[in-house]
Amino acid sequence: MQIKYGILHWGPCIVKTQIDQKTIDQFLSEGKISREDASPELAGVLQNQFHFKNKDRFTKFFEGVFNVYNQALKRWKQGNETIPNRYYLEKLWINYQGPNEFNPPHSHGGALSFVMFLDVPIKLRVENQNYKGLSAGPGGITFLYGDAEDRCITNHSVFPSVGDMYIFPAWVKHWVYPFKSNCVRISVSGNVIDSLKLSQIKKASNGKTGE
């Protein structure tokens, strides 16, 4: 007997996309001249985390990315729920993760957050491939949602490649595993809001912000 069944759509909308090499190079170049320490505002146990000096340079890129997320969110929700008309980049920083550094389980402020990977050294990839265990392993990233239960999928773990970008609701907890290899992995993250304060609206109308 053939039994028909359906599955309820569940959990947060996490979108994976790819950025091209030209965009990667632009972020790497801007990162080299950005040296405003972001560590006091971040959860990461990393020595080198910096706010971008000129984040406005990437306005068009993020407008496109956030539009893709909105399209995915509409499909994910499968209904007529209100979707934000626009997102605004609030903060943008670059992370240089070295041996034994990590990001503990944490979430972000705002409406969305994201992480993109600009450089994933081969040493780190080999270390991860040699790892024997159930977690994402050295240099991996895990997204967490809900209470742990055998009959539920409460986490999703990946080992990223160069150019991978993940966009997700800011409240989704996630963490990045440490590694031992003598190398530096470079990533970019940021906070995204879906509304502006009056002062920000005035700046935007004067063309003084890329958010």
C-alpha positions as a LaTeX table, in Angstrom:
\begin{tabular}{lrrr}
\hline
Residue & $x$ (\AA) & $y$ (\AA) & $z$ (\AA) \\
\hline
Met1 & 0.00 & 0.00 & 0.00 \\
Gln2 & 1.33 & 3.41 & $-0.96$ \\
Ile3 & 0.83 & 6.07 & 1.73 \\
Lys4 & 0.85 & 9.74 & 0.82 \\
Tyr5 & 2.50 & 12.15 & 3.22 \\
Gly6 & 3.70 & 15.71 & 3.56 \\
Ile7 & 6.39 & 17.46 & 5.61 \\
Leu8 & 5.87 & 20.78 & 7.38 \\
His9 & 8.30 & 23.54 & 6.40 \\
Trp10 & 10.29 & 24.46 & 9.51 \\
Gly11 & 13.17 & 26.50 & 10.92 \\
Pro12 & 15.15 & 29.55 & 9.83 \\
Cys13 & 15.89 & 30.51 & 6.25 \\
Ile14 & 19.64 & 30.20 & 5.71 \\
Val15 & 20.83 & 31.00 & 2.20 \\
Lys16 & 24.10 & 29.91 & 0.65 \\
Thr17 & 25.48 & 31.71 & $-2.39$ \\
Gln18 & 28.84 & 32.27 & $-4.08$ \\
Ile19 & 30.85 & 35.43 & $-4.66$ \\
Asp20 & 33.22 & 35.75 & $-7.60$ \\
Gln21 & 36.98 & 36.26 & $-7.49$ \\
Lys22 & 36.78 & 39.93 & $-8.47$ \\
Thr23 & 34.53 & 40.65 & $-5.47$ \\
Ile24 & 36.78 & 38.58 & $-3.20$ \\
Asp25 & 39.79 & 40.64 & $-4.32$ \\
Gln26 & 37.91 & 43.87 & $-3.61$ \\
Phe27 & 37.13 & 42.81 & $-0.06$ \\
Leu28 & 40.71 & 41.62 & 0.50 \\
Ser29 & 42.09 & 44.92 & $-0.80$ \\
Glu30 & 39.81 & 47.02 & 1.40 \\
Gly31 & 40.57 & 44.78 & 4.35 \\
Lys32 & 44.29 & 45.50 & 4.10 \\
Ile33 & 43.76 & 49.21 & 4.78 \\
Ser34 & 41.11 & 48.72 & 7.47 \\
Arg35 & 42.65 & 48.62 & 10.93 \\
Glu36 & 39.97 & 49.88 & 13.31 \\
Asp37 & 39.80 & 47.16 & 15.97 \\
Ala38 & 36.35 & 45.52 & 16.06 \\
Ser39 & 37.16 & 43.08 & 18.88 \\
Pro40 & 35.41 & 45.04 & 21.70 \\
Glu41 & 32.09 & 44.64 & 19.84 \\
Leu42 & 32.48 & 41.00 & 18.77 \\
Ala43 & 32.28 & 37.58 & 20.40 \\
Gly44 & 35.22 & 36.12 & 18.50 \\
Val45 & 38.36 & 34.99 & 20.31 \\
Leu46 & 40.54 & 36.41 & 17.53 \\
Gln47 & 43.43 & 38.85 & 17.65 \\
Asn48 & 42.70 & 40.48 & 14.30 \\
Gln49 & 39.14 & 41.67 & 13.63 \\
Phe50 & 38.70 & 45.04 & 11.93 \\
His51 & 35.85 & 47.31 & 10.87 \\
Phe52 & 35.96 & 48.15 & 7.18 \\
Lys53 & 37.17 & 51.67 & 6.55 \\
Asn54 & 35.03 & 52.19 & 3.45 \\
Lys55 & 32.07 & 49.84 & 3.61 \\
Asp56 & 30.09 & 52.14 & 1.28 \\
Arg57 & 32.24 & 50.75 & $-1.52$ \\
Phe58 & 30.19 & 47.54 & $-1.39$ \\
Thr59 & 26.70 & 49.07 & $-1.43$ \\
Lys60 & 25.63 & 47.68 & $-4.80$ \\
Phe61 & 27.01 & 44.24 & $-4.00$ \\
Phe62 & 25.01 & 43.96 & $-0.79$ \\
Glu63 & 21.85 & 45.36 & $-2.38$ \\
Gly64 & 22.00 & 42.46 & $-4.83$ \\
Val65 & 22.74 & 39.89 & $-2.13$ \\
Phe66 & 19.92 & 41.08 & 0.14 \\
Asn67 & 17.52 & 41.00 & $-2.80$ \\
Val68 & 18.45 & 37.36 & $-3.39$ \\
Tyr69 & 17.81 & 36.62 & 0.30 \\
Asn70 & 14.36 & 38.25 & 0.11 \\
Gln71 & 13.46 & 36.12 & $-2.89$ \\
Ala72 & 14.55 & 33.00 & $-1.02$ \\
Leu73 & 12.67 & 34.08 & 2.12 \\
Lys74 & 9.41 & 34.50 & 0.19 \\
Arg75 & 9.76 & 30.95 & $-1.15$ \\
Trp76 & 10.77 & 29.65 & 2.28 \\
Lys77 & 7.76 & 31.14 & 4.06 \\
Gln78 & 5.32 & 29.87 & 1.43 \\
Gly79 & 2.70 & 32.42 & 2.41 \\
Asn80 & 1.67 & 36.06 & 2.48 \\
Glu81 & 3.67 & 37.10 & 5.55 \\
Thr82 & 5.22 & 40.54 & 5.44 \\
Ile83 & 8.75 & 40.57 & 4.01 \\
Pro84 & 11.01 & 43.61 & 4.57 \\
Asn85 & 11.14 & 45.78 & 1.46 \\
Arg86 & 14.77 & 46.64 & 2.00 \\
Tyr87 & 17.76 & 45.80 & 4.15 \\
Tyr88 & 20.56 & 48.15 & 5.19 \\
Leu89 & 24.15 & 47.21 & 6.00 \\
Glu90 & 24.82 & 48.47 & 9.52 \\
Lys91 & 28.26 & 47.05 & 10.32 \\
Leu92 & 30.92 & 45.28 & 8.29 \\
Trp93 & 34.13 & 43.71 & 9.54 \\
Ile94 & 36.90 & 41.38 & 8.39 \\
Asn95 & 38.25 & 38.44 & 10.42 \\
Tyr96 & 41.73 & 36.98 & 10.23 \\
Gln97 & 41.45 & 33.66 & 12.07 \\
Gly98 & 44.70 & 32.02 & 13.11 \\
Pro99 & 45.66 & 28.83 & 14.98 \\
Asn100 & 43.63 & 28.11 & 18.15 \\
Glu101 & 41.32 & 31.09 & 17.56 \\
Phe102 & 37.56 & 30.61 & 17.35 \\
Asn103 & 34.09 & 32.13 & 17.59 \\
Pro104 & 31.99 & 30.74 & 20.47 \\
Pro105 & 28.23 & 30.13 & 20.04 \\
His106 & 26.67 & 33.55 & 19.53 \\
Ser107 & 24.06 & 35.52 & 17.62 \\
His108 & 24.01 & 39.02 & 16.13 \\
Gly109 & 21.93 & 42.17 & 16.44 \\
Gly110 & 19.68 & 43.48 & 13.68 \\
Ala111 & 17.57 & 41.57 & 11.16 \\
Leu112 & 20.16 & 39.56 & 9.20 \\
Ser113 & 23.77 & 38.57 & 9.42 \\
Phe114 & 26.15 & 36.88 & 7.03 \\
Val115 & 29.60 & 35.43 & 6.61 \\
Met116 & 31.66 & 35.15 & 3.43 \\
Phe117 & 34.96 & 33.32 & 3.10 \\
Leu118 & 37.74 & 35.08 & 1.19 \\
Asp119 & 40.66 & 32.72 & 1.85 \\
Val120 & 40.64 & 29.11 & 3.06 \\
Pro121 & 44.25 & 27.84 & 3.14 \\
Ile122 & 44.98 & 24.34 & 1.85 \\
Lys123 & 46.63 & 23.48 & 5.19 \\
Leu124 & 43.32 & 24.04 & 6.93 \\
Arg125 & 41.41 & 22.01 & 4.38 \\
Val126 & 43.79 & 19.08 & 4.85 \\
Glu127 & 43.47 & 19.33 & 8.63 \\
Asn128 & 39.70 & 19.23 & 8.35 \\
Gln129 & 39.78 & 16.27 & 5.96 \\
Asn130 & 41.96 & 14.33 & 8.43 \\
Tyr131 & 39.59 & 15.09 & 11.33 \\
Lys132 & 37.67 & 12.10 & 12.69 \\
Gly133 & 34.58 & 13.11 & 14.62 \\
Leu134 & 30.95 & 14.13 & 14.42 \\
Ser135 & 31.30 & 17.92 & 14.41 \\
Ala136 & 32.17 & 20.25 & 11.53 \\
Gly137 & 35.80 & 19.81 & 12.57 \\
Pro138 & 38.70 & 22.29 & 12.46 \\
Gly139 & 37.68 & 25.51 & 10.77 \\
Gly140 & 34.07 & 24.41 & 10.36 \\
Ile141 & 30.99 & 26.49 & 11.09 \\
Thr142 & 27.80 & 25.26 & 12.77 \\
Phe143 & 24.36 & 26.87 & 12.77 \\
Leu144 & 22.16 & 26.01 & 15.76 \\
Tyr145 & 18.37 & 26.13 & 16.08 \\
Gly146 & 16.03 & 24.73 & 18.73 \\
Asp147 & 16.55 & 22.23 & 21.55 \\
Ala148 & 18.62 & 19.13 & 20.92 \\
Glu149 & 16.42 & 16.10 & 20.32 \\
Asp150 & 17.13 & 12.83 & 18.49 \\
Arg151 & 14.15 & 13.19 & 16.14 \\
Cys152 & 14.95 & 16.78 & 15.19 \\
Ile153 & 17.59 & 18.43 & 13.05 \\
Thr154 & 18.85 & 21.15 & 15.37 \\
Asn155 & 22.14 & 22.04 & 13.69 \\
His156 & 23.78 & 22.29 & 10.32 \\
Ser157 & 27.55 & 22.12 & 9.97 \\
Val158 & 29.75 & 22.94 & 6.99 \\
Phe159 & 33.38 & 23.37 & 6.10 \\
Pro160 & 33.46 & 26.40 & 3.80 \\
Ser161 & 35.29 & 26.91 & 0.53 \\
Val162 & 36.64 & 30.15 & $-0.91$ \\
Gly163 & 33.75 & 32.29 & $-2.15$ \\
Asp164 & 31.06 & 30.66 & $-0.01$ \\
Met165 & 28.62 & 33.12 & 1.54 \\
Tyr166 & 25.92 & 32.31 & 4.09 \\
Ile167 & 23.09 & 34.74 & 4.91 \\
Phe168 & 20.84 & 34.06 & 7.89 \\
Pro169 & 18.52 & 35.66 & 10.46 \\
Ala170 & 20.61 & 37.58 & 12.99 \\
Trp171 & 19.15 & 35.62 & 15.91 \\
Val172 & 20.40 & 32.25 & 14.60 \\
Lys173 & 23.16 & 31.01 & 16.89 \\
His174 & 26.33 & 29.86 & 15.18 \\
Trp175 & 29.92 & 29.18 & 16.02 \\
Val176 & 33.24 & 28.66 & 14.29 \\
Tyr177 & 35.63 & 25.89 & 15.33 \\
Pro178 & 39.33 & 26.44 & 16.08 \\
Phe179 & 42.11 & 24.80 & 14.10 \\
Lys180 & 45.81 & 24.02 & 14.71 \\
Ser181 & 47.33 & 24.59 & 11.27 \\
Asn182 & 49.85 & 27.42 & 10.93 \\
Cys183 & 47.79 & 29.55 & 8.57 \\
Val184 & 45.22 & 32.35 & 8.48 \\
Arg185 & 41.67 & 32.02 & 7.24 \\
Ile186 & 40.04 & 35.29 & 6.11 \\
Ser187 & 36.32 & 35.93 & 6.31 \\
Val188 & 33.95 & 38.91 & 6.29 \\
Ser189 & 30.83 & 39.30 & 8.43 \\
Gly190 & 28.30 & 41.99 & 9.11 \\
Asn191 & 25.05 & 43.07 & 10.72 \\
Val192 & 22.03 & 44.06 & 8.66 \\
Ile193 & 18.95 & 46.03 & 9.71 \\
Asp194 & 15.57 & 46.39 & 7.99 \\
Ser195 & 14.74 & 49.94 & 9.13 \\
Leu196 & 16.60 & 53.23 & 9.56 \\
Lys197 & 16.53 & 55.86 & 12.28 \\
Leu198 & 15.57 & 59.39 & 11.24 \\
Ser199 & 19.20 & 60.57 & 11.33 \\
Gln200 & 20.21 & 57.68 & 9.05 \\
Ile201 & 17.39 & 58.46 & 6.62 \\
Lys202 & 18.60 & 62.05 & 6.31 \\
Lys203 & 22.13 & 60.87 & 5.56 \\
Ala204 & 20.86 & 58.39 & 3.00 \\
Ser205 & 18.77 & 61.04 & 1.26 \\
Asn206 & 21.88 & 63.23 & 1.01 \\
Gly207 & 23.84 & 60.42 & $-0.52$ \\
Lys208 & 26.21 & 60.20 & 2.43 \\
Thr209 & 25.72 & 56.57 & 3.31 \\
Gly210 & 25.75 & 53.30 & 1.49 \\
Glu211 & 23.57 & 51.54 & 4.00 \\
\hline
\end{tabular}
